[in-house]
Amino acid sequence: MRLSRRGLILGGSALLAGCSSAATTSSIPLVGAAPTLSRVPDHAPAPQVHMADAGTMIDPHGLVRKDLVERARAAMDTHGHRISRRDRMYLVDFQKFSGSERLYEVDLEGGWVTSYRTSHGRGSDPAHSGYAQRFSNEPDSHMSSIGAYATAGASWGSQQGPNVLLDGLEYSNNLARERAIIIHGADYADPAFLAREGKLGRSYGCFSVSHADLVPLRERMGEGRLLFAMT
């Protein structure tokens, strides 16, 4: 992203340009200003919640890849000084198709898993196949970044509106703030777009979700929780 697209951090709040909408199926990179906020849909399907019986293991139904869970828990220990909240964590499986539920909220106390859909960067999928194939931490690459992030709280950006800030904790994503990589709502991640196109649109590297899904995520992610993205 260019300098004008970076977040301006003031006393813990942020004015972020965020990711531009990338709903087009063209593989030609888009440039220019991000669109204005779109209307929140009247309704959307509720996220899929899979409950574990009391006292059972985390994710007993095996919704999340075991290696993803294991890597995320190891990252939680590695970055313990930045991950102060350990009641739940957020995982992104970039091996999965963009139209699939691949963003997971994992309750580490009750064992349940809530799944959502999320977009990847257009630079990660230049042919718009629906699969992320490349990852980068470089500004203006428009690619998604993998690795461990710490959630940094709810914010509001002038382009994308309500969002959740992220701090990258590894060499693979430590420019997340500079690149304005956030979690925000987008029309191209809404159910109507998926129904029409058969896959989600692409972001400029942000973890874009439907406008409806952003509401619970923004409330629950807070500060100091792990988000771990892996391919």
C-alpha positions in Angstrom: 0.0 0.0 0.0 1.2 3.5 -0.6 2.1 5.9 2.1 -1.3 7.6 2.0 -3.0 4.2 2.7 -1.1 3.6 6.0 -2.7 3.8 9.4 -2.3 7.0 11.4 -2.1 5.9 15.0 -3.1 8.4 17.6 -3.3 7.4 21.3 -4.5 3.9 20.5 -7.1 4.9 17.9 -6.6 4.7 14.2 -7.6 6.4 11.0 -7.0 3.7 8.4 -7.3 3.7 4.7 -7.5 -0.1 4.9 -8.0 -2.5 2.0 -9.6 -1.5 -1.2 -12.5 -3.4 -2.6 -11.4 -6.0 -5.1 -14.6 -7.6 -6.3 -13.5 -7.7 -9.9 -12.5 -11.0 -11.4 -9.8 -9.4 -13.5 -6.2 -10.5 -12.8 -4.9 -7.0 -13.6 -3.9 -5.2 -10.3 -6.2 -2.4 -9.4 -4.9 1.0 -8.3 -6.6 4.1 -6.9 -8.6 5.0 -3.9 -10.6 2.5 -1.9 -14.4 2.8 -2.3 -16.6 4.4 0.3 -18.4 2.3 2.9 -21.3 0.3 1.6 -24.6 -0.4 3.3 -24.7 -3.2 5.8 -26.9 -6.0 4.5 -30.3 -6.4 6.1 -29.6 -10.0 7.1 -27.0 -12.6 6.6 -26.7 -16.3 7.6 -25.5 -16.7 11.1 -22.0 -18.1 11.5 -21.6 -21.8 12.0 -21.1 -22.5 15.7 -20.1 -26.0 16.7 -20.3 -26.7 20.4 -18.2 -29.1 22.4 -19.6 -31.0 25.4 -18.5 -29.7 28.7 -15.1 -31.1 29.7 -14.2 -32.3 26.2 -11.2 -31.5 24.1 -10.8 -28.4 22.0 -12.6 -28.7 18.6 -13.8 -32.3 19.2 -15.4 -32.4 15.8 -12.2 -31.7 14.0 -13.3 -28.6 12.1 -9.9 -27.1 12.1 -6.7 -28.8 10.8 -4.8 -30.3 13.7 -1.5 -28.9 12.5 -3.0 -25.4 12.4 -4.2 -25.7 16.0 -0.9 -27.0 17.1 1.1 -24.3 15.3 -1.2 -21.6 16.7 -0.8 -22.9 20.3 3.0 -23.0 19.9 2.9 -19.4 18.6 0.8 -18.4 21.6 3.6 -19.6 23.9 6.3 -18.1 21.7 4.7 -14.6 21.7 3.3 -14.9 25.2 4.5 -11.4 26.1 2.1 -10.0 23.4 -0.7 -12.5 23.8 -2.2 -11.5 27.1 -5.7 -12.9 26.6 -5.8 -16.7 26.3 -9.5 -17.5 26.6 -9.9 -17.8 22.8 -7.8 -17.6 19.6 -8.5 -16.9 15.9 -7.2 -19.1 13.1 -7.1 -18.7 9.3 -6.6 -21.6 7.0 -5.4 -20.2 3.7 -5.3 -23.7 2.2 -9.1 -23.5 1.9 -11.1 -22.0 -0.9 -12.2 -18.4 -0.3 -15.9 -19.4 -0.4 -15.4 -21.8 2.4 -15.5 -21.0 6.1 -11.8 -20.7 7.0 -11.6 -18.1 9.8 -12.2 -19.8 13.1 -12.8 -18.5 16.6 -11.6 -21.2 19.0 -12.8 -21.1 22.6 -9.9 -22.4 24.6 -12.0 -22.8 27.7 -15.3 -24.3 26.4 -13.9 -26.1 23.4 -16.4 -24.7 20.8 -15.5 -23.4 17.4 -17.3 -20.7 15.4 -16.4 -20.5 11.7 -16.6 -17.5 9.3 -15.5 -16.6 5.8 -12.6 -14.3 5.1 -11.0 -12.9 1.9 -7.3 -13.0 0.9 -5.3 -10.4 -0.9 -5.5 -10.0 -4.7 -1.7 -10.3 -5.0 -2.0 -13.7 -3.3 -4.4 -14.9 -6.0 -3.8 -12.9 -9.2 -5.9 -15.2 -11.4 -8.8 -15.0 -8.9 -9.0 -18.7 -8.6 -10.4 -18.5 -5.1 -7.2 -19.9 -3.6 -4.3 -17.9 -2.0 -1.0 -19.1 -3.5 1.5 -16.3 -2.7 2.1 -14.5 0.6 4.2 -11.4 1.3 5.0 -8.8 3.9 6.0 -6.2 1.4 4.1 -2.9 1.1 2.1 -2.5 -2.1 2.2 -6.2 -2.8 -1.5 -6.5 -2.0 -0.8 -10.0 -0.7 -1.9 -11.7 2.5 0.6 -12.3 5.2 0.9 -15.5 7.2 2.0 -16.0 10.8 1.1 -14.8 14.3 -0.7 -11.5 14.9 -1.9 -9.9 18.1 -5.3 -8.3 18.0 -5.0 -4.6 18.9 -8.6 -3.6 19.5 -11.6 -2.1 17.7 -11.0 1.0 15.6 -12.6 3.1 12.9 -11.1 4.0 9.5 -12.0 6.8 7.2 -12.3 4.3 4.2 -13.4 1.0 5.7 -15.3 2.2 8.8 -15.4 -0.2 11.8 -12.5 -2.6 12.0 -10.1 -4.5 14.2 -6.4 -3.5 14.3 -3.7 -6.2 14.1 0.0 -6.2 15.1 2.2 -8.6 13.2 4.5 -10.5 15.5 6.8 -12.3 13.0 9.1 -11.5 10.1 6.4 -12.6 7.7 3.9 -10.0 8.9 5.6 -7.4 11.1 4.7 -4.6 8.7 1.0 -5.2 9.2 0.4 -1.7 10.8 2.5 0.0 8.1 0.4 -1.8 5.4 -2.9 -1.1 7.2 -3.7 -4.8 7.4 -6.9 -5.0 9.5 -10.1 -7.0 9.8 -13.0 -5.1 8.2 -16.3 -5.7 6.6 -16.6 -5.7 2.8 -19.3 -6.1 0.2 -17.2 -8.7 -1.6 -17.2 -10.8 1.5 -21.0 -10.7 1.9 -23.2 -13.7 1.2 -24.8 -12.0 -1.7 -21.5 -11.6 -3.5 -20.6 -15.3 -2.8 -24.0 -16.5 -4.1 -23.5 -14.4 -7.3 -19.8 -15.1 -8.0 -19.2 -18.5 -6.3 -16.2 -17.1 -4.3 -15.3 -14.1 -2.3 -13.7 -11.0 -3.8 -10.1 -10.1 -2.9 -8.7 -7.5 -0.5 -5.5 -5.6 -0.6 -4.2 -8.0 2.1 -6.7 -7.4 4.8 -8.8 -10.2 6.4 -12.1 -8.9 5.0 -15.3 -10.5 6.3 -19.0 -9.9 5.7 -20.4 -6.8 7.3 -22.6 -9.0 9.5 -19.8 -11.2 10.7 -17.6 -8.1 11.6 -20.1 -7.2 14.3 -19.4 -10.2 16.7 -15.7 -10.4 15.7 -15.1 -6.7 16.5 -16.8 -7.1 19.8 -15.0 -10.3 20.8 -11.5 -10.0 19.4 -10.5 -7.1 21.7 -6.8 -6.6 22.5 -4.1 -9.2 23.1 -5.6 -12.3 21.5 -3.9 -14.4 18.9 -4.8 -14.5 15.3 -2.7 -17.1 13.4 -2.8 -17.4 9.6 -1.3 -20.4 7.9 -1.2 -22.1 4.5 
